[in-house]
């Protein structure tokens, strides 16, 4: 009887020492974890349940643009796909960054275009960003409606007798930016631009008028503005308008 018990104990110890049993004991936690993870996917444990927007209000357009991602595996959601859907609903969105908070939450940080120009040209009314990107076409054949919108717009009103946009960007964006930049150096903040036959007439917030030819040697005209601007500030000259198209700029005094 005692021998049988001892023999059984030896067999049990031998089994415990076998490589398979030792292996299973060593990795049972890992196998259990992998099993639970594997089961969690078909059960939808990692599916997106909540989407939060950072940096902007959760407005209806943004929320509606992302509803199709609810229920999708959090690991399969791509920021490029999200951006494509969001921009369709809100063209003011410039870029997004996506943070995945496991197991089922998405945080989306929105970077928006900053509207700077409202353009009333030919038959369309368009808003451009501070980088010259076309963010919104307000209407077509709607001069009165465009003027009404411009009256509440905080940027620069641009009227033109020609097309000012090419695809999704402003054609003369660099020229206008260079002009506004040098004007700002001397304290003149642009309020409106009138473009007629390539001649840009800029009015600032104090009623000063500046005239440039943006189709011919604009750099030279900007250089003239720099020299004249310094003299105006030094001598405290009060003026109504300044035409930079000529070698000797034409100034109308108050």
C-alpha positions as CSV (number, residue, x, y, z in Angstrom):
1,X,0.0,0.0,0.0
2,X,2.8,2.4,1.0
3,X,4.7,1.5,-2.1
4,X,1.7,2.3,-4.3
5,X,1.4,5.7,-2.8
6,X,5.0,6.4,-3.2
7,X,4.9,5.2,-6.7
8,X,1.9,7.5,-7.5
9,X,3.8,10.5,-6.0
10,X,6.8,9.8,-8.2
11,X,4.6,9.7,-11.3
12,X,2.9,13.0,-10.3
13,X,6.2,14.7,-9.7
14,X,7.5,13.4,-13.0
15,X,4.4,14.9,-14.8
16,X,5.0,18.2,-13.1
17,X,8.5,18.3,-14.3
18,X,7.6,17.6,-18.0
19,X,8.4,20.5,-20.4
20,X,4.8,21.0,-21.5
21,X,3.4,21.5,-17.9
22,X,6.3,23.8,-17.0
23,X,5.7,25.8,-20.1
24,X,2.0,26.1,-19.5
25,X,2.5,27.2,-15.9
26,X,5.1,29.8,-16.9
27,X,2.9,31.4,-19.6
28,X,-0.6,30.8,-18.3
29,X,-1.1,34.5,-17.6
30,X,0.1,35.5,-21.1
31,X,-2.2,32.9,-22.7
32,X,-5.1,34.0,-20.7
33,X,-4.5,37.7,-21.6
34,X,-4.2,36.8,-25.3
35,X,-7.4,34.8,-25.1
36,X,-9.4,37.6,-23.5
37,X,-8.0,40.1,-26.1
38,X,-9.0,37.8,-28.9
39,X,-12.5,37.4,-27.6
40,X,-12.9,41.1,-27.0
41,X,-12.7,42.0,-30.7
42,X,-15.8,40.1,-31.9
43,X,-17.6,41.3,-28.8
44,X,-17.0,44.9,-29.9
45,X,-15.1,45.9,-26.7
46,X,-12.6,48.0,-28.8
47,X,-15.3,49.7,-31.0
48,X,-15.5,53.5,-30.9
49,X,-18.3,54.7,-28.6
50,X,-17.4,58.4,-28.0
51,X,-15.8,61.1,-30.1
52,X,-14.7,64.4,-28.4
53,X,-13.6,67.6,-30.2
54,X,-10.8,69.6,-28.7
55,X,-10.2,73.3,-29.5
56,X,-13.7,73.9,-30.9
57,X,-17.3,73.5,-29.8
58,X,-18.9,70.2,-30.7
59,X,-21.2,71.8,-33.2
60,X,-23.7,69.9,-35.2
61,X,-21.7,69.8,-38.4
62,X,-18.6,68.3,-36.7
63,X,-20.7,65.7,-34.8
64,X,-22.6,64.7,-37.9
65,X,-19.4,64.3,-40.0
66,X,-18.0,61.6,-37.6
67,X,-21.1,59.5,-36.8
68,X,-20.1,56.9,-39.3
69,X,-17.0,56.1,-37.2
70,X,-19.1,55.1,-34.2
71,X,-18.9,51.3,-33.8
72,X,-15.7,51.0,-35.9
73,X,-12.7,49.3,-34.3
74,X,-10.6,52.0,-32.7
75,X,-7.4,50.5,-34.2
76,X,-8.8,50.8,-37.7
77,X,-9.7,54.5,-37.6
78,X,-7.3,56.7,-39.6
79,X,-6.9,60.4,-39.2
80,X,-6.9,60.9,-43.0
81,X,-10.3,59.3,-43.3
82,X,-11.6,61.5,-40.4
83,X,-10.2,64.6,-42.0
84,X,-11.8,63.9,-45.3
85,X,-15.2,63.4,-43.8
86,X,-15.0,66.5,-41.5
87,X,-13.8,68.8,-44.3
88,X,-16.8,67.8,-46.4
89,X,-19.1,69.2,-43.7
90,X,-16.9,72.1,-42.6
91,X,-14.5,73.6,-45.1
92,X,-13.1,75.9,-42.5
93,X,-11.2,72.9,-41.0
94,X,-7.6,73.1,-42.0
95,X,-6.2,70.0,-40.3
96,X,-6.9,67.6,-37.5
97,X,-4.8,65.5,-35.0
98,X,-6.2,62.3,-33.6
99,X,-5.6,60.8,-30.2
100,X,-7.0,57.3,-29.5
101,X,-7.9,56.7,-25.9
102,X,-8.4,53.0,-25.5
103,X,-10.6,51.2,-25.3
104,X,-13.2,53.2,-27.2
105,X,-12.7,57.0,-27.2
106,X,-11.4,59.4,-29.9
107,X,-10.2,62.9,-29.2
108,X,-9.9,65.1,-32.3
109,X,-8.1,68.4,-32.2
110,X,-9.2,70.8,-34.9
111,X,-7.1,73.4,-36.6
112,X,-9.2,75.9,-38.5
113,X,-8.5,78.2,-41.4
114,X,-8.5,81.9,-40.4
115,X,-10.8,83.9,-42.7
116,X,-9.1,87.1,-43.9
117,X,-10.6,88.1,-47.3
118,X,-14.2,88.3,-48.5
119,X,-14.1,88.7,-52.3
120,X,-16.8,90.1,-54.5
121,X,-15.7,89.5,-58.0
122,X,-17.6,89.1,-61.2
123,X,-20.4,86.7,-60.3
124,X,-19.3,85.1,-57.1
125,X,-18.7,85.9,-53.4
126,X,-15.9,84.0,-51.8
127,X,-14.1,83.9,-48.4
128,X,-10.4,83.2,-48.4
129,X,-8.2,82.3,-45.5
130,X,-5.1,84.1,-44.3
131,X,-3.1,81.7,-46.4
132,X,-5.1,82.4,-49.5
133,X,-7.1,79.2,-49.4
134,X,-10.7,79.3,-50.6
135,X,-12.7,78.2,-47.6
136,X,-16.3,79.1,-48.6
137,X,-18.2,80.2,-51.6
138,X,-21.1,82.2,-50.2
139,X,-23.2,82.7,-53.3
140,X,-23.2,83.5,-57.0
141,X,-24.7,86.5,-58.8
142,X,-25.4,88.1,-55.4
143,X,-23.8,91.5,-55.1
144,X,-26.2,92.8,-52.5
145,X,-26.0,89.6,-50.4
146,X,-22.2,89.7,-50.6
147,X,-22.1,93.4,-49.5
148,X,-24.4,92.5,-46.6
149,X,-22.1,89.7,-45.5
150,X,-19.1,91.9,-45.9
151,X,-20.6,94.5,-43.5
152,X,-20.3,92.0,-40.6
153,X,-17.0,90.4,-41.8
154,X,-14.0,91.2,-39.6
155,X,-11.4,90.8,-42.4
156,X,-10.6,92.6,-45.7
157,X,-13.2,93.3,-48.3
158,X,-11.9,92.7,-51.9
159,X,-13.8,93.9,-54.9
160,X,-12.5,93.0,-58.4
161,X,-13.4,93.3,-62.0
162,X,-11.7,90.0,-62.8
163,X,-11.4,86.5,-61.4
164,X,-9.4,86.3,-58.2
165,X,-9.5,82.6,-57.5
166,X,-7.9,79.7,-59.3
167,X,-9.2,76.4,-58.2
168,X,-9.1,76.6,-54.4
169,X,-6.7,79.5,-53.9
170,X,-6.4,83.3,-54.4
171,X,-4.5,84.3,-57.6
172,X,-3.0,87.5,-56.2
173,X,-2.6,86.3,-52.6
174,X,1.2,86.9,-52.5
175,X,0.9,90.4,-54.0
176,X,-1.8,91.5,-51.5
177,X,0.1,89.9,-48.6
178,X,3.3,91.8,-49.5
179,X,1.5,95.1,-49.8
180,X,-0.4,94.6,-46.5
181,X,2.7,93.5,-44.8
182,X,4.7,96.6,-45.6
183,X,1.8,98.9,-44.9
184,X,1.5,97.3,-41.4
185,X,5.1,98.2,-40.8
186,X,4.1,101.8,-40.7
187,X,0.9,101.3,-38.8
188,X,-1.6,101.1,-41.7
189,X,-4.1,98.3,-41.3
190,X,-5.8,97.3,-44.5
191,X,-9.6,97.4,-44.6
192,X,-10.6,97.1,-48.3
193,X,-9.0,96.4,-51.6
194,X,-10.4,97.4,-55.0
195,X,-8.8,95.7,-58.0
196,X,-9.4,97.2,-61.4
197,X,-7.4,96.4,-64.5
198,X,-4.5,95.2,-62.3
199,X,-4.5,98.4,-60.2
200,X,-5.0,97.7,-56.5
201,X,-6.4,100.5,-54.4
202,X,-6.1,99.8,-50.7
203,X,-7.9,101.7,-48.0
204,X,-6.8,101.3,-44.4
205,X,-8.9,101.6,-41.3
206,X,-8.1,105.3,-41.0
207,X,-9.2,106.2,-44.5
208,X,-5.7,106.4,-46.1
209,X,-5.6,105.3,-49.7
210,X,-2.6,103.5,-51.3
211,X,-2.4,102.6,-55.0
212,X,-0.2,99.9,-56.5
213,X,0.1,98.2,-59.9
214,X,0.3,94.5,-59.0
215,X,1.0,93.4,-62.5
216,X,4.2,95.4,-63.1
217,X,7.4,95.6,-60.9
218,X,5.6,95.4,-57.6
219,X,8.9,95.0,-55.7
220,X,10.1,98.5,-56.8
221,X,6.8,100.0,-55.7
222,X,7.1,98.3,-52.3
223,X,10.6,99.8,-52.0
224,X,9.1,103.2,-52.7
225,X,6.5,102.6,-50.0
226,X,9.2,101.8,-47.5
227,X,11.2,105.0,-48.2
228,X,8.1,107.3,-48.2
229,X,6.6,105.6,-45.2
230,X,9.7,106.3,-43.1
231,X,9.6,110.0,-44.2
232,X,5.8,110.2,-43.4
233,X,6.4,108.9,-39.9
234,X,9.5,111.0,-39.3
235,X,8.0,114.3,-40.5
236,X,4.5,113.4,-39.2
237,X,2.9,114.1,-42.6
238,X,-0.8,113.9,-42.8
239,X,-2.1,112.7,-46.2
240,X,-5.2,111.4,-47.9
241,X,-3.7,109.1,-50.6
242,X,-0.4,107.8,-51.9
243,X,0.2,106.5,-55.4
244,X,3.3,104.3,-55.6
245,X,3.1,103.5,-59.3
246,X,5.4,106.3,-60.3
247,X,9.1,106.9,-59.7
248,X,8.2,109.9,-57.7
249,X,5.1,108.7,-55.7
250,X,2.1,111.0,-55.8
251,X,0.8,112.1,-52.4
252,X,-2.4,114.0,-51.7
253,X,-2.2,115.9,-48.4
254,X,-5.0,116.6,-46.1
